[in-house]
Amino acid sequence: MAILKDDAQVLRVHEQGNTSQIVVFLGRRLGQFRVHAKGSRRWAKKGFEGGFDLLARGEILVYPRRGETLWLMKEWDELARPNLGATLNRLRVASFLCELAEALTRPRAGSGVDQERVASSEPDDSRILYDSLASAAESLSAGATPGPVVMQFALKALLDEGFLPEMKACVECGRRLDRLKPTEWPLWLTATGLQCAPCRQKALAHPANHPERGTALSPDAWRAMLHIGKTGTAVKVRPAAAEQLGRALMILVHGALEHDLRTLLSAARAVRAMAAV
């Protein structure tokens, strides 16, 4: 099969022996793929420090293989290596970004071997996620507040993959949430969407209905979530609202993946820390 070329960034690294690595990449066109980077830890090349770090980006040439077999790497031209190890919190957030991106793209891993899809001029789903991940990595490297970076990337990634529920209207009655009366708050967020307070009360009134796992969202928390998702900028929220946003992140990620992430608690702590912004 012909050699494939793409822009790629590192999602996970497994050391193999003294000189090689198994690397999980997210390609801008190829999606997720795994390569055997033989001798990568001892490469001496201008612009490449040797070995791979999380969210390092570059141009890669690979020999693809079908199925679960590792692809073989021919060349790697590193273009950016964000400074994500300066603090432990920054590294933990970067690890969450990688783990979430890897989990969301795992079902399609290796599908980039389809030459017809790669050659197509139509936009590919991985391009949006790739660009969002690169932007989040650069923001962290530049010293941005971790909480908004986590929340914006998670919302964008879930939306791009089709897992983000409707965030501006009640999932039950369909009313716009920005038109609710003060007595119709707080909202109730679950994996299936947001409920206004009246709809939540009606649902709980039926004995046969089992309360769905979720979290309350005050007006402040809901507006902060929408603002961060759109702009990625830090906002000052009260401790109670920051706590709600941290729980909201966990609810949305669990609902999308139906399993836990090792880094999710650290990401939720970063979101809760926005109370101190």
TORVEX-74141 format. One record per residue (C-alpha): residue in one letter; residue number from 1; x, y, z. Coordinates in pm, 1 decimal, decimal comma. Layout:
<atom><aa>a</aa><i>NUM</i><east>X</east><north>Y</north><up>Z</up></atom>
...
This chain:
<atom><aa>m</aa><i>1</i><east>0,0</east><north>0,0</north><up>0,0</up></atom>
<atom><aa>a</aa><i>2</i><east>120,3</east><north>352,1</north><up>-78,4</up></atom>
<atom><aa>i</aa><i>3</i><east>278,5</east><north>576,0</north><up>182,6</up></atom>
<atom><aa>l</aa><i>4</i><east>39,0</east><north>823,2</north><up>348,9</up></atom>
<atom><aa>k</aa><i>5</i><east>129,8</east><north>1175,7</north><up>463,9</up></atom>
<atom><aa>d</aa><i>6</i><east>-62,2</east><north>1385,1</north><up>713,5</up></atom>
<atom><aa>d</aa><i>7</i><east>-37,9</east><north>1643,2</north><up>991,2</up></atom>
<atom><aa>a</aa><i>8</i><east>-57,0</east><north>1458,9</north><up>1322,1</up></atom>
<atom><aa>q</aa><i>9</i><east>-31,4</east><north>1514,5</north><up>1696,2</up></atom>
<atom><aa>v</aa><i>10</i><east>54,4</east><north>1273,6</north><up>1975,3</up></atom>
<atom><aa>l</aa><i>11</i><east>-222,3</east><north>1136,7</north><up>2200,5</up></atom>
<atom><aa>r</aa><i>12</i><east>-35,6</east><north>861,4</north><up>2386,5</up></atom>
<atom><aa>v</aa><i>13</i><east>314,6</east><north>715,9</north><up>2405,9</up></atom>
<atom><aa>h</aa><i>14</i><east>420,1</east><north>364,6</north><up>2510,5</up></atom>
<atom><aa>e</aa><i>15</i><east>790,4</east><north>301,4</north><up>2559,9</up></atom>
<atom><aa>q</aa><i>16</i><east>927,7</east><north>-7,9</north><up>2388,8</up></atom>
<atom><aa>g</aa><i>17</i><east>1274,4</east><north>-119,0</north><up>2483,4</up></atom>
<atom><aa>n</aa><i>18</i><east>1553,9</east><north>133,9</north><up>2509,5</up></atom>
<atom><aa>t</aa><i>19</i><east>1512,4</east><north>308,3</north><up>2176,4</up></atom>
<atom><aa>s</aa><i>20</i><east>1161,3</east><north>267,2</north><up>2033,2</up></atom>
<atom><aa>q</aa><i>21</i><east>805,9</east><north>378,8</north><up>2109,4</up></atom>
<atom><aa>i</aa><i>22</i><east>449,0</east><north>286,1</north><up>2022,7</up></atom>
<atom><aa>v</aa><i>23</i><east>270,7</east><north>615,3</north><up>1950,8</up></atom>
<atom><aa>v</aa><i>24</i><east>-101,9</east><north>688,6</north><up>1920,9</up></atom>
<atom><aa>f</aa><i>25</i><east>-154,9</east><north>978,4</north><up>1679,1</up></atom>
<atom><aa>l</aa><i>26</i><east>-449,6</east><north>1190,5</north><up>1577,8</up></atom>
<atom><aa>g</aa><i>27</i><east>-412,4</east><north>1278,0</north><up>1211,8</up></atom>
<atom><aa>r</aa><i>28</i><east>-589,9</east><north>1575,4</north><up>1064,1</up></atom>
<atom><aa>r</aa><i>29</i><east>-717,6</east><north>1362,5</north><up>774,2</up></atom>
<atom><aa>l</aa><i>30</i><east>-630,8</east><north>1009,5</north><up>884,0</up></atom>
<atom><aa>g</aa><i>31</i><east>-799,5</east><north>1022,2</north><up>1225,5</up></atom>
<atom><aa>q</aa><i>32</i><east>-656,5</east><north>802,2</north><up>1501,7</up></atom>
<atom><aa>f</aa><i>33</i><east>-381,0</east><north>558,2</north><up>1411,7</up></atom>
<atom><aa>r</aa><i>34</i><east>-102,6</east><north>378,1</north><up>1596,8</up></atom>
<atom><aa>v</aa><i>35</i><east>254,2</east><north>345,0</north><up>1476,1</up></atom>
<atom><aa>h</aa><i>36</i><east>569,7</east><north>161,1</north><up>1569,7</up></atom>
<atom><aa>a</aa><i>37</i><east>832,1</east><north>436,8</north><up>1589,5</up></atom>
<atom><aa>k</aa><i>38</i><east>1143,6</east><north>223,9</north><up>1574,9</up></atom>
<atom><aa>g</aa><i>39</i><east>1449,7</east><north>396,8</north><up>1717,7</up></atom>
<atom><aa>s</aa><i>40</i><east>1257,4</east><north>721,4</north><up>1780,4</up></atom>
<atom><aa>r</aa><i>41</i><east>1413,7</east><north>783,1</north><up>2122,3</up></atom>
<atom><aa>r</aa><i>42</i><east>1762,1</east><north>812,8</north><up>1976,1</up></atom>
<atom><aa>w</aa><i>43</i><east>1692,8</east><north>1011,4</north><up>1660,5</up></atom>
<atom><aa>a</aa><i>44</i><east>1928,6</east><north>1302,9</north><up>1613,1</up></atom>
<atom><aa>k</aa><i>45</i><east>1754,9</east><north>1543,3</north><up>1379,3</up></atom>
<atom><aa>k</aa><i>46</i><east>1728,2</east><north>1920,2</north><up>1357,4</up></atom>
<atom><aa>g</aa><i>47</i><east>1401,9</east><north>2035,2</north><up>1515,6</up></atom>
<atom><aa>f</aa><i>48</i><east>1341,1</east><north>1701,2</north><up>1688,8</up></atom>
<atom><aa>e</aa><i>49</i><east>1454,3</east><north>1645,7</north><up>2046,4</up></atom>
<atom><aa>g</aa><i>50</i><east>1422,5</east><north>1268,5</north><up>2034,1</up></atom>
<atom><aa>g</aa><i>51</i><east>1121,3</east><north>1073,5</north><up>2152,5</up></atom>
<atom><aa>f</aa><i>52</i><east>761,1</east><north>1192,8</north><up>2146,0</up></atom>
<atom><aa>d</aa><i>53</i><east>572,3</east><north>1406,4</north><up>2397,5</up></atom>
<atom><aa>l</aa><i>54</i><east>198,6</east><north>1454,4</north><up>2443,4</up></atom>
<atom><aa>l</aa><i>55</i><east>43,2</east><north>1689,5</north><up>2186,9</up></atom>
<atom><aa>a</aa><i>56</i><east>363,6</east><north>1733,0</north><up>1988,3</up></atom>
<atom><aa>r</aa><i>57</i><east>261,3</east><north>1815,3</north><up>1629,4</up></atom>
<atom><aa>g</aa><i>58</i><east>429,8</east><north>1752,5</north><up>1300,3</up></atom>
<atom><aa>e</aa><i>59</i><east>411,8</east><north>1603,6</north><up>953,8</up></atom>
<atom><aa>i</aa><i>60</i><east>428,9</east><north>1226,1</north><up>935,3</up></atom>
<atom><aa>l</aa><i>61</i><east>488,1</east><north>970,3</north><up>660,8</up></atom>
<atom><aa>v</aa><i>62</i><east>354,6</east><north>623,8</north><up>741,3</up></atom>
<atom><aa>y</aa><i>63</i><east>307,4</east><north>282,8</north><up>587,3</up></atom>
<atom><aa>p</aa><i>64</i><east>-54,5</east><north>196,8</north><up>678,2</up></atom>
<atom><aa>r</aa><i>65</i><east>-175,1</east><north>-152,5</north><up>763,0</up></atom>
<atom><aa>r</aa><i>66</i><east>-529,0</east><north>-280,4</north><up>788,0</up></atom>
<atom><aa>g</aa><i>67</i><east>-695,8</east><north>-407,1</north><up>1102,4</up></atom>
<atom><aa>e</aa><i>68</i><east>-530,5</east><north>-379,4</north><up>1443,8</up></atom>
<atom><aa>t</aa><i>69</i><east>-174,3</east><north>-407,3</north><up>1311,1</up></atom>
<atom><aa>l</aa><i>70</i><east>58,0</east><north>-119,5</north><up>1397,4</up></atom>
<atom><aa>w</aa><i>71</i><east>143,7</east><north>116,5</north><up>1115,3</up></atom>
<atom><aa>l</aa><i>72</i><east>509,8</east><north>176,0</north><up>1036,5</up></atom>
<atom><aa>m</aa><i>73</i><east>657,3</east><north>524,3</north><up>1050,5</up></atom>
<atom><aa>k</aa><i>74</i><east>890,3</east><north>634,5</north><up>774,0</up></atom>
<atom><aa>e</aa><i>75</i><east>949,4</east><north>1002,5</north><up>855,4</up></atom>
<atom><aa>w</aa><i>76</i><east>850,6</east><north>1258,2</north><up>1117,4</up></atom>
<atom><aa>d</aa><i>77</i><east>904,8</east><north>1632,5</north><up>1084,1</up></atom>
<atom><aa>e</aa><i>78</i><east>820,1</east><north>1788,9</north><up>1420,5</up></atom>
<atom><aa>l</aa><i>79</i><east>669,7</east><north>2135,8</north><up>1389,1</up></atom>
<atom><aa>a</aa><i>80</i><east>558,9</east><north>2215,5</north><up>1746,2</up></atom>
<atom><aa>r</aa><i>81</i><east>614,8</east><north>2076,2</north><up>2095,3</up></atom>
<atom><aa>p</aa><i>82</i><east>394,0</east><north>2270,7</north><up>2341,1</up></atom>
<atom><aa>n</aa><i>83</i><east>545,0</east><north>2328,2</north><up>2685,0</up></atom>
<atom><aa>l</aa><i>84</i><east>299,8</east><north>2120,1</north><up>2886,3</up></atom>
<atom><aa>g</aa><i>85</i><east>528,7</east><north>1986,3</north><up>3157,4</up></atom>
<atom><aa>a</aa><i>86</i><east>604,1</east><north>2318,4</north><up>3326,6</up></atom>
<atom><aa>t</aa><i>87</i><east>352,3</east><north>2248,3</north><up>3604,2</up></atom>
<atom><aa>l</aa><i>88</i><east>179,6</east><north>1933,8</north><up>3727,1</up></atom>
<atom><aa>n</aa><i>89</i><east>-166,0</east><north>2085,7</north><up>3677,6</up></atom>
<atom><aa>r</aa><i>90</i><east>-87,0</east><north>2174,7</north><up>3317,2</up></atom>
<atom><aa>l</aa><i>91</i><east>36,8</east><north>1821,6</north><up>3250,5</up></atom>
<atom><aa>r</aa><i>92</i><east>-275,8</east><north>1670,9</north><up>3406,1</up></atom>
<atom><aa>v</aa><i>93</i><east>-501,2</east><north>1886,3</north><up>3189,0</up></atom>
<atom><aa>a</aa><i>94</i><east>-300,5</east><north>1797,4</north><up>2877,9</up></atom>
<atom><aa>s</aa><i>95</i><east>-337,6</east><north>1430,3</north><up>2967,5</up></atom>
<atom><aa>f</aa><i>96</i><east>-716,0</east><north>1474,8</north><up>2987,8</up></atom>
<atom><aa>l</aa><i>97</i><east>-728,8</east><north>1641,7</north><up>2646,2</up></atom>
<atom><aa>c</aa><i>98</i><east>-537,2</east><north>1349,3</north><up>2497,4</up></atom>
<atom><aa>e</aa><i>99</i><east>-736,2</east><north>1080,1</north><up>2674,9</up></atom>
<atom><aa>l</aa><i>100</i><east>-1070,7</east><north>1231,0</north><up>2574,7</up></atom>
<atom><aa>a</aa><i>101</i><east>-962,8</east><north>1275,5</north><up>2211,4</up></atom>
<atom><aa>e</aa><i>102</i><east>-830,8</east><north>919,5</north><up>2202,1</up></atom>
<atom><aa>a</aa><i>103</i><east>-1151,0</east><north>774,3</north><up>2350,5</up></atom>
<atom><aa>l</aa><i>104</i><east>-1375,7</east><north>966,5</north><up>2111,1</up></atom>
<atom><aa>t</aa><i>105</i><east>-1180,7</east><north>864,2</north><up>1799,7</up></atom>
<atom><aa>r</aa><i>106</i><east>-1100,2</east><north>504,1</north><up>1898,7</up></atom>
<atom><aa>p</aa><i>107</i><east>-1405,1</east><north>352,1</north><up>1721,2</up></atom>
<atom><aa>r</aa><i>108</i><east>-1271,1</east><north>486,5</north><up>1390,2</up></atom>
<atom><aa>a</aa><i>109</i><east>-904,0</east><north>409,6</north><up>1457,8</up></atom>
<atom><aa>g</aa><i>110</i><east>-722,5</east><north>299,6</north><up>1144,3</up></atom>
<atom><aa>s</aa><i>111</i><east>-1003,8</east><north>397,0</north><up>908,6</up></atom>
<atom><aa>g</aa><i>112</i><east>-770,0</east><north>645,4</north><up>739,6</up></atom>
<atom><aa>v</aa><i>113</i><east>-628,0</east><north>352,2</north><up>544,5</up></atom>
<atom><aa>d</aa><i>114</i><east>-923,1</east><north>404,4</north><up>308,6</up></atom>
<atom><aa>q</aa><i>115</i><east>-748,2</east><north>579,8</north><up>21,7</up></atom>
<atom><aa>e</aa><i>116</i><east>-1072,0</east><north>707,6</north><up>-134,6</up></atom>
<atom><aa>r</aa><i>117</i><east>-1170,4</east><north>885,4</north><up>187,6</up></atom>
<atom><aa>v</aa><i>118</i><east>-822,3</east><north>1030,8</north><up>235,4</up></atom>
<atom><aa>a</aa><i>119</i><east>-813,9</east><north>1162,4</north><up>-120,9</up></atom>
<atom><aa>s</aa><i>120</i><east>-1159,1</east><north>1318,3</north><up>-92,4</up></atom>
<atom><aa>s</aa><i>121</i><east>-1174,8</east><north>1696,7</north><up>-89,4</up></atom>
<atom><aa>e</aa><i>122</i><east>-1476,4</east><north>1690,4</north><up>142,5</up></atom>
<atom><aa>p</aa><i>123</i><east>-1417,8</east><north>1793,4</north><up>506,9</up></atom>
<atom><aa>d</aa><i>124</i><east>-1340,6</east><north>1511,2</north><up>747,0</up></atom>
<atom><aa>d</aa><i>125</i><east>-1462,7</east><north>1489,9</north><up>1106,9</up></atom>
<atom><aa>s</aa><i>126</i><east>-1106,1</east><north>1464,4</north><up>1239,1</up></atom>
<atom><aa>r</aa><i>127</i><east>-1008,2</east><north>1805,9</north><up>1107,2</up></atom>
<atom><aa>i</aa><i>128</i><east>-1233,3</east><north>1993,8</north><up>1349,3</up></atom>
<atom><aa>l</aa><i>129</i><east>-1119,9</east><north>1785,0</north><up>1647,0</up></atom>
<atom><aa>y</aa><i>130</i><east>-756,6</east><north>1811,9</north><up>1539,6</up></atom>
<atom><aa>d</aa><i>131</i><east>-768,9</east><north>2190,2</north><up>1521,9</up></atom>
<atom><aa>s</aa><i>132</i><east>-953,4</east><north>2216,6</north><up>1856,1</up></atom>
<atom><aa>l</aa><i>133</i><east>-692,2</east><north>1996,9</north><up>2023,0</up></atom>
<atom><aa>a</aa><i>134</i><east>-402,9</east><north>2194,6</north><up>1876,9</up></atom>
<atom><aa>s</aa><i>135</i><east>-561,0</east><north>2521,8</north><up>1988,9</up></atom>
<atom><aa>a</aa><i>136</i><east>-613,4</east><north>2388,7</north><up>2343,5</up></atom>
<atom><aa>a</aa><i>137</i><east>-251,3</east><north>2269,9</north><up>2360,3</up></atom>
<atom><aa>e</aa><i>138</i><east>-118,0</east><north>2609,2</north><up>2252,7</up></atom>
<atom><aa>s</aa><i>139</i><east>-342,7</east><north>2789,8</north><up>2502,5</up></atom>
<atom><aa>l</aa><i>140</i><east>-212,3</east><north>2571,2</north><up>2786,2</up></atom>
<atom><aa>s</aa><i>141</i><east>145,3</east><north>2618,4</north><up>2674,1</up></atom>
<atom><aa>a</aa><i>142</i><east>95,1</east><north>2996,9</north><up>2675,6</up></atom>
<atom><aa>g</aa><i>143</i><east>-21,6</east><north>2987,4</north><up>3038,1</up></atom>
<atom><aa>a</aa><i>144</i><east>-399,9</east><north>3007,0</north><up>2994,2</up></atom>
<atom><aa>t</aa><i>145</i><east>-620,8</east><north>2923,1</north><up>3292,9</up></atom>
<atom><aa>p</aa><i>146</i><east>-670,5</east><north>2543,2</north><up>3268,4</up></atom>
<atom><aa>g</aa><i>147</i><east>-1041,1</east><north>2531,1</north><up>3361,7</up></atom>
<atom><aa>p</aa><i>148</i><east>-1179,5</east><north>2715,8</north><up>3058,2</up></atom>
<atom><aa>v</aa><i>149</i><east>-942,7</east><north>2524,3</north><up>2827,8</up></atom>
<atom><aa>v</aa><i>150</i><east>-1078,1</east><north>2194,2</north><up>2961,9</up></atom>
<atom><aa>m</aa><i>151</i><east>-1442,7</east><north>2297,4</north><up>2938,6</up></atom>
<atom><aa>q</aa><i>152</i><east>-1421,2</east><north>2451,3</north><up>2592,4</up></atom>
<atom><aa>f</aa><i>153</i><east>-1234,8</east><north>2156,9</north><up>2443,1</up></atom>
<atom><aa>a</aa><i>154</i><east>-1471,6</east><north>1902,4</north><up>2599,5</up></atom>
<atom><aa>l</aa><i>155</i><east>-1780,0</east><north>2086,9</north><up>2471,7</up></atom>
<atom><aa>k</aa><i>156</i><east>-1633,6</east><north>2127,4</north><up>2121,9</up></atom>
<atom><aa>a</aa><i>157</i><east>-1514,0</east><north>1767,1</north><up>2105,0</up></atom>
<atom><aa>l</aa><i>158</i><east>-1847,1</east><north>1624,5</north><up>2222,5</up></atom>
<atom><aa>l</aa><i>159</i><east>-2035,2</east><north>1847,3</north><up>1979,4</up></atom>
<atom><aa>d</aa><i>160</i><east>-1809,0</east><north>1747,8</north><up>1690,5</up></atom>
<atom><aa>e</aa><i>161</i><east>-1857,1</east><north>1378,3</north><up>1766,0</up></atom>
<atom><aa>g</aa><i>162</i><east>-2235,3</east><north>1414,1</north><up>1804,1</up></atom>
<atom><aa>f</aa><i>163</i><east>-2249,8</east><north>1350,6</north><up>2180,4</up></atom>
<atom><aa>l</aa><i>164</i><east>-2334,0</east><north>1697,1</north><up>2314,6</up></atom>
<atom><aa>p</aa><i>165</i><east>-2703,9</east><north>1733,6</north><up>2399,5</up></atom>
<atom><aa>e</aa><i>166</i><east>-2905,1</east><north>2049,2</north><up>2334,3</up></atom>
<atom><aa>m</aa><i>167</i><east>-2775,8</east><north>2318,9</north><up>2570,4</up></atom>
<atom><aa>k</aa><i>168</i><east>-3012,0</east><north>2609,8</north><up>2498,9</up></atom>
<atom><aa>a</aa><i>169</i><east>-3356,1</east><north>2452,2</north><up>2531,1</up></atom>
<atom><aa>c</aa><i>170</i><east>-3535,8</east><north>2217,7</north><up>2768,9</up></atom>
<atom><aa>v</aa><i>171</i><east>-3516,1</east><north>1861,5</north><up>2642,0</up></atom>
<atom><aa>e</aa><i>172</i><east>-3872,8</east><north>1794,5</north><up>2762,1</up></atom>
<atom><aa>c</aa><i>173</i><east>-4084,3</east><north>2100,7</north><up>2678,0</up></atom>
<atom><aa>g</aa><i>174</i><east>-3852,8</east><north>2260,4</north><up>2420,9</up></atom>
<atom><aa>r</aa><i>175</i><east>-3865,6</east><north>2609,0</north><up>2574,4</up></atom>
<atom><aa>r</aa><i>176</i><east>-3564,3</east><north>2833,3</north><up>2534,4</up></atom>
<atom><aa>l</aa><i>177</i><east>-3371,5</east><north>2843,7</north><up>2859,6</up></atom>
<atom><aa>d</aa><i>178</i><east>-3286,9</east><north>3212,7</north><up>2834,5</up></atom>
<atom><aa>r</aa><i>179</i><east>-3659,1</east><north>3288,2</north><up>2862,1</up></atom>
<atom><aa>l</aa><i>180</i><east>-3725,4</east><north>3098,6</north><up>3183,5</up></atom>
<atom><aa>k</aa><i>181</i><east>-3865,9</east><north>3279,8</north><up>3483,7</up></atom>
<atom><aa>p</aa><i>182</i><east>-3658,5</east><north>3290,5</north><up>3805,4</up></atom>
<atom><aa>t</aa><i>183</i><east>-3900,2</east><north>3039,5</north><up>3961,1</up></atom>
<atom><aa>e</aa><i>184</i><east>-3826,8</east><north>2790,2</north><up>3680,4</up></atom>
<atom><aa>w</aa><i>185</i><east>-3464,9</east><north>2743,2</north><up>3782,2</up></atom>
<atom><aa>p</aa><i>186</i><east>-3237,8</east><north>2558,9</north><up>3850,3</up></atom>
<atom><aa>l</aa><i>187</i><east>-3187,9</east><north>2342,6</north><up>3544,2</up></atom>
<atom><aa>w</aa><i>188</i><east>-3117,4</east><north>1972,4</north><up>3570,2</up></atom>
<atom><aa>l</aa><i>189</i><east>-2840,4</east><north>1841,5</north><up>3342,3</up></atom>
<atom><aa>t</aa><i>190</i><east>-2820,7</east><north>1474,1</north><up>3245,0</up></atom>
<atom><aa>a</aa><i>191</i><east>-2650,1</east><north>1290,4</north><up>2961,1</up></atom>
<atom><aa>t</aa><i>192</i><east>-2963,8</east><north>1341,5</north><up>2751,7</up></atom>
<atom><aa>g</aa><i>193</i><east>-2992,0</east><north>1717,3</north><up>2800,0</up></atom>
<atom><aa>l</aa><i>194</i><east>-3121,0</east><north>1997,6</north><up>3021,4</up></atom>
<atom><aa>q</aa><i>195</i><east>-3455,6</east><north>2006,3</north><up>3197,6</up></atom>
<atom><aa>c</aa><i>196</i><east>-3621,2</east><north>2318,2</north><up>3334,3</up></atom>
<atom><aa>a</aa><i>197</i><east>-3738,2</east><north>2298,8</north><up>3696,1</up></atom>
<atom><aa>p</aa><i>198</i><east>-4111,2</east><north>2244,0</north><up>3614,0</up></atom>
<atom><aa>c</aa><i>199</i><east>-4031,2</east><north>1952,5</north><up>3381,1</up></atom>
<atom><aa>r</aa><i>200</i><east>-3795,4</east><north>1806,3</north><up>3637,1</up></atom>
<atom><aa>q</aa><i>201</i><east>-4064,9</east><north>1821,5</north><up>3904,2</up></atom>
<atom><aa>k</aa><i>202</i><east>-4319,5</east><north>1656,3</north><up>3674,3</up></atom>
<atom><aa>a</aa><i>203</i><east>-4077,9</east><north>1374,6</north><up>3600,0</up></atom>
<atom><aa>l</aa><i>204</i><east>-4010,2</east><north>1312,7</north><up>3968,6</up></atom>
<atom><aa>a</aa><i>205</i><east>-4383,0</east><north>1311,6</north><up>4044,5</up></atom>
<atom><aa>h</aa><i>206</i><east>-4424,2</east><north>978,0</north><up>3865,8</up></atom>
<atom><aa>p</aa><i>207</i><east>-4325,7</east><north>689,6</north><up>4097,5</up></atom>
<atom><aa>a</aa><i>208</i><east>-4225,2</east><north>473,5</north><up>3801,0</up></atom>
<atom><aa>n</aa><i>209</i><east>-3960,0</east><north>721,5</north><up>3692,3</up></atom>
<atom><aa>h</aa><i>210</i><east>-3615,2</east><north>661,1</north><up>3833,2</up></atom>
<atom><aa>p</aa><i>211</i><east>-3413,0</east><north>980,7</north><up>3880,2</up></atom>
<atom><aa>e</aa><i>212</i><east>-3150,0</east><north>1002,2</north><up>3608,6</up></atom>
<atom><aa>r</aa><i>213</i><east>-2795,8</east><north>1078,1</north><up>3720,3</up></atom>
<atom><aa>g</aa><i>214</i><east>-2731,2</east><north>1446,9</north><up>3676,6</up></atom>
<atom><aa>t</aa><i>215</i><east>-2652,2</east><north>1779,6</north><up>3838,3</up></atom>
<atom><aa>a</aa><i>216</i><east>-2829,4</east><north>2108,3</north><up>3899,3</up></atom>
<atom><aa>l</aa><i>217</i><east>-2718,5</east><north>2416,9</north><up>3707,0</up></atom>
<atom><aa>s</aa><i>218</i><east>-2787,0</east><north>2767,0</north><up>3834,5</up></atom>
<atom><aa>p</aa><i>219</i><east>-2831,2</east><north>3056,6</north><up>3587,9</up></atom>
<atom><aa>d</aa><i>220</i><east>-2470,8</east><north>3163,2</north><up>3658,1</up></atom>
<atom><aa>a</aa><i>221</i><east>-2331,6</east><north>2815,3</north><up>3588,9</up></atom>
<atom><aa>w</aa><i>222</i><east>-2536,1</east><north>2769,4</north><up>3270,5</up></atom>
<atom><aa>r</aa><i>223</i><east>-2437,8</east><north>3108,4</north><up>3127,5</up></atom>
<atom><aa>a</aa><i>224</i><east>-2073,0</east><north>3049,6</north><up>3219,4</up></atom>
<atom><aa>m</aa><i>225</i><east>-2078,4</east><north>2714,9</north><up>3039,5</up></atom>
<atom><aa>l</aa><i>226</i><east>-2217,0</east><north>2867,6</north><up>2720,2</up></atom>
<atom><aa>h</aa><i>227</i><east>-1969,8</east><north>3158,4</north><up>2737,4</up></atom>
<atom><aa>i</aa><i>228</i><east>-1668,8</east><north>2931,0</north><up>2788,2</up></atom>
<atom><aa>g</aa><i>229</i><east>-1782,6</east><north>2695,0</north><up>2513,8</up></atom>
<atom><aa>k</aa><i>230</i><east>-1801,2</east><north>2985,8</north><up>2270,5</up></atom>
<atom><aa>t</aa><i>231</i><east>-1496,0</east><north>3190,7</north><up>2369,4</up></atom>
<atom><aa>g</aa><i>232</i><east>-1272,5</east><north>2973,7</north><up>2589,8</up></atom>
<atom><aa>t</aa><i>233</i><east>-1199,6</east><north>3273,8</north><up>2811,3</up></atom>
<atom><aa>a</aa><i>234</i><east>-1184,2</east><north>3262,9</north><up>3188,5</up></atom>
<atom><aa>v</aa><i>235</i><east>-1487,3</east><north>3383,0</north><up>3381,2</up></atom>
<atom><aa>k</aa><i>236</i><east>-1535,6</east><north>3454,1</north><up>3748,6</up></atom>
<atom><aa>v</aa><i>237</i><east>-1801,9</east><north>3230,9</north><up>3900,2</up></atom>
<atom><aa>r</aa><i>238</i><east>-1914,8</east><north>3167,7</north><up>4253,2</up></atom>
<atom><aa>p</aa><i>239</i><east>-1784,7</east><north>2851,9</north><up>4424,9</up></atom>
<atom><aa>a</aa><i>240</i><east>-2127,0</east><north>2684,9</north><up>4402,3</up></atom>
<atom><aa>a</aa><i>241</i><east>-2146,1</east><north>2749,5</north><up>4027,4</up></atom>
<atom><aa>a</aa><i>242</i><east>-1788,2</east><north>2627,1</north><up>3973,8</up></atom>
<atom><aa>e</aa><i>243</i><east>-1875,2</east><north>2306,8</north><up>4158,9</up></atom>
<atom><aa>q</aa><i>244</i><east>-2176,2</east><north>2259,3</north><up>3931,6</up></atom>
<atom><aa>l</aa><i>245</i><east>-1961,2</east><north>2309,7</north><up>3621,4</up></atom>
<atom><aa>g</aa><i>246</i><east>-1714,8</east><north>2047,1</north><up>3742,7</up></atom>
<atom><aa>r</aa><i>247</i><east>-1997,1</east><north>1796,5</north><up>3791,3</up></atom>
<atom><aa>a</aa><i>248</i><east>-2145,8</east><north>1893,9</north><up>3453,6</up></atom>
<atom><aa>l</aa><i>249</i><east>-1818,0</east><north>1806,2</north><up>3281,8</up></atom>
<atom><aa>m</aa><i>250</i><east>-1822,1</east><north>1460,6</north><up>3440,2</up></atom>
<atom><aa>i</aa><i>251</i><east>-2188,8</east><north>1401,5</north><up>3350,4</up></atom>
<atom><aa>l</aa><i>252</i><east>-2135,5</east><north>1495,1</north><up>2984,4</up></atom>
<atom><aa>v</aa><i>253</i><east>-1817,7</east><north>1289,1</north><up>2941,9</up></atom>
<atom><aa>h</aa><i>254</i><east>-1964,1</east><north>984,1</north><up>3116,3</up></atom>
<atom><aa>g</aa><i>255</i><east>-2278,2</east><north>1012,0</north><up>2907,7</up></atom>
<atom><aa>a</aa><i>256</i><east>-2081,0</east><north>1022,9</north><up>2583,6</up></atom>
<atom><aa>l</aa><i>257</i><east>-1829,7</east><north>747,3</north><up>2654,8</up></atom>
<atom><aa>e</aa><i>258</i><east>-2025,4</east><north>526,7</north><up>2898,1</up></atom>
<atom><aa>h</aa><i>259</i><east>-1702,5</east><north>460,3</north><up>3083,4</up></atom>
<atom><aa>d</aa><i>260</i><east>-1464,0</east><north>655,6</north><up>3304,7</up></atom>
<atom><aa>l</aa><i>261</i><east>-1142,1</east><north>833,1</north><up>3217,1</up></atom>
<atom><aa>r</aa><i>262</i><east>-842,6</east><north>823,2</north><up>3447,7</up></atom>
<atom><aa>t</aa><i>263</i><east>-786,9</east><north>1195,4</north><up>3403,4</up></atom>
<atom><aa>l</aa><i>264</i><east>-1147,7</east><north>1310,6</north><up>3439,8</up></atom>
<atom><aa>l</aa><i>265</i><east>-1127,2</east><north>1393,0</north><up>3811,4</up></atom>
<atom><aa>s</aa><i>266</i><east>-821,9</east><north>1612,9</north><up>3751,7</up></atom>
<atom><aa>a</aa><i>267</i><east>-1005,2</east><north>1790,0</north><up>3468,9</up></atom>
<atom><aa>a</aa><i>268</i><east>-1308,9</east><north>1847,1</north><up>3691,5</up></atom>
<atom><aa>r</aa><i>269</i><east>-1083,0</east><north>1993,2</north><up>3963,0</up></atom>
<atom><aa>a</aa><i>270</i><east>-940,5</east><north>2237,0</north><up>3706,7</up></atom>
<atom><aa>v</aa><i>271</i><east>-1293,4</east><north>2348,5</north><up>3618,4</up></atom>
<atom><aa>r</aa><i>272</i><east>-1388,3</east><north>2390,5</north><up>3985,2</up></atom>
<atom><aa>a</aa><i>273</i><east>-1078,0</east><north>2605,7</north><up>4033,8</up></atom>
<atom><aa>m</aa><i>274</i><east>-1241,2</east><north>2874,6</north><up>3819,0</up></atom>
<atom><aa>a</aa><i>275</i><east>-1406,7</east><north>2993,5</north><up>4140,2</up></atom>
<atom><aa>a</aa><i>276</i><east>-1070,0</east><north>3147,7</north><up>4228,4</up></atom>
<atom><aa>v</aa><i>277</i><east>-1021,3</east><north>3326,0</north><up>3893,4</up></atom>
